[in-house]
Amino acid sequence: MKTNKIIISLFLFLLIYFGEIALSFSDKSSGKKIVPSNEKIPISFRLTNNLSAYESMQDFDKHIQEFMKTWNIVGASIAIVKDEKLVYTKGFGFADKEKGIQVEPKHIFRVASVSKLITAVAIMKLVEENKLSLNDTIFGENGILNDPVFLNIKDKRFKNITIEHLLNHSSGISNRGGDPMFMNLYIARKMKKKLPLSSETIIQYVLENRKLHYIPGKKSVYSNFGYAVLGKVIEKITQTSYENYVNTAILNPIGIFDMHLGKSSFDDLLENEVRYSGIKKNEKNTYSSIKHNKKVPKYYGGNSIETLEAAGAWVTSSAEMAKLLVYIDGNEKRTDILSEKSIEKMTHFKKGMRPFGWSGSDANGSWWRTGTLSGTSAMVKKQNNGISWVFIMNTTPKTGSKFSKNINKAMSEGLTKIFVWPEYDLFEYQKPTLERSDLQF
């Protein structure tokens, strides 16, 4: 009798242990779903590449592997959502090539200007809470940022810039004379400040030294600076840090716990953050934007991630970025964190004018957001057929910001190779455990 109990206990243990592997290689995983716990464990930490090793996705996997080989991409992470279910999330290549660590769903990447989408969501949340209006002005005595340090304004038209102008890049601010968010060394000398610079110093520099290049609201010209300003607006209105507000008001309530503002230097990378790579193995170092008279790899201090903040500093996994996406996609299976009106306002297609936070939208209902910095390129896309996806890589793209076209093409072609879609929702996956009380030897 005792022998029978041992055999049964061992059978149960093996059944649970190998359940994950069985699920990984079968598209017919229609068994009872495992109910997720209420613990604040990031979804990406509960997942592994094996869970997305579906037979029906093998051609997609091969396509991505060929794409990475063609463009010498060291590592990448992909998440695919279908009908608001996370059906696939997988890493390719290396998170740390020197140590031979392969990319897994738990690894987080810089997403560069995809950060602007997160910032726009936070602004719209404040608008819905009646703490902001899209027509509120930013600068001047009657503006939100009316601190004394920001009142020395060269071009009085700055006082006409509104929240909406910053959201859709129609503020009149352009990059003629250089993008101020990437001019840390020059601005430090001009303003007689030490590195690293604060975003407040950059805002002060722009107000005191720049002129607008067109009337606010007239047209849409991309501006990193505008979104850095929106980060300061969020802090002024909420009286807390930008990162803290986004986490507590946007991310944590929908179960996202591993998104952070990144750091520039190698020593400050987060434990599960990937290592970044340049275009070439022997790429020349550049002067640091965070330390005086020091040369560094461009992807480890050549750009100041800390200064970019709301315009480009977030790091995240593809799975958690995909989770944010399903809560702002306007679909009905999950309750969005913004109202239908706000989502429509953010994604409204208007020729010649950029949407809020997104890189673009079309009349057919597809929206996309791209981001590129030295050491990374990312793209998020919500298609009009129920499929959304996230692609992030840890390698400087050879064609700069234009590389998003290659990502979009690779993903679009890869998705056509999938004929049988997984039905399991990895958002709800909870790693199975076996209680000690279940083992009665």
C-alpha positions, 0 to 999 in steps of 0.5 A: 500500500505504501509503495502504491502511494509513493508511485502515485506521488511520483507520478503526480510530481512528474505530471506537473514537472513535465506539464510545462514541456508538454504545453511547450510543444503542443498547440492543443493545450486546451487543458484547465488553465492555471489561475494566476496568483495575486503576487507581484511577480512580473509576467515575464518572470513566469515565462520561458522560451519553451512555453512558446516552442509551438510546432505551428510557430517553427517557420516564424522562428526560422524567419526571425532567425534569418532576419537576425543573421542578415542584420547581425542582431545580437539579441531580440525579444518578441511578443505576439498578442492575438485577440488580447491573449499573449500567445507567444513570447520568446527571446532570440540570440544573446542577452549577454554574448560574452557570457553566453546568456541567451535571451529569455522572456524575463530580459528587459531592453531599452525601448527608446522612443516607445517611451513616448507612448507610455508618457502619452497614456499617463497624460491622458490619464491625468486628463480623464481625472480632470487634473489636466486639460489638453488646452492647458498652457505649459510656459509663462506665468500662467503656465503649468511650469511657471517656476522662476527658473523657466520664466526667462523666455526668449520667444514669447510664443512659447507661452502659447504651447499647450499639452496637445501641442506637445502630444502631437509634436505641433509645438513649434519646437524643432531640431534646427540647431540640433536636438537639445536632448542629445546636446548635453556637452554643449548645453553643459558648457553654455549653462555652466553646469556639470554633467550629468545634466538634468532635464530641467537644465535642458528646458531652461536652455531651450527657453532662454536660447531658442526660437520657435520655428513655426506657430504652435498648432500649425504643423507636426514636427517630431520633438524629443524635447516636447515629451521630456517637457511632458514628463516635467508636467506630470511631476508638477501636477502629481507632486511625485516623480514621473516614474513613480506616477506611471508605475502606480497609476498606469502599470501596477494596476494592470499587473506590470511590475518590471518596467523602469527608467533605465540608466546610461552606464554599463555599471548601472544596468539592471540585473535582468537587463540585456547587454547592448552592442554597436554596429561594429565590433571595434566601434569607436568610443565617443565622449560621454554625455554623463561624465566630463572628459571620458570616452565611452561606447555610444550605447553606454553613456554617449547618449544620456538615458537619464536626461531623456526620461519621459521621451526615451528612457523606459526599459521593459520586456516584450511581454510586459510591453504587450500587456500594456498594449492590450489595455490601450487597444480599444478592444473589448475583451479587457477593460482598457485603462483609458476611456474609448474617447481618450483612445480615439483622441490618441490614435485619430488619423489626421493627415499631416498631424502625428497621433498622441504617443504613437508614431503613426496610425492609419484610417484602417485602424492600425497603430504603431510606435517605434524607438531607436537609440544606439544599442537598441531598436524597438517597435510596437504595432497594433494591427486591425486584425486582432493581432498585436506585436512587440519587437525589441533588440539590443543592437544598434541598427545599421540604418538608424531610425529607418530600421523600423521598416525592416522590423515591420517587414520581417514581422509582417512576413513572419506572421503570414507563416502562422496557420495554426494559432496557439490558444493558450493565454500566456498572460494567465500562465502561472508556473505550477508548483507542488506542495510538500504536503502532496508528497507522502512517502 
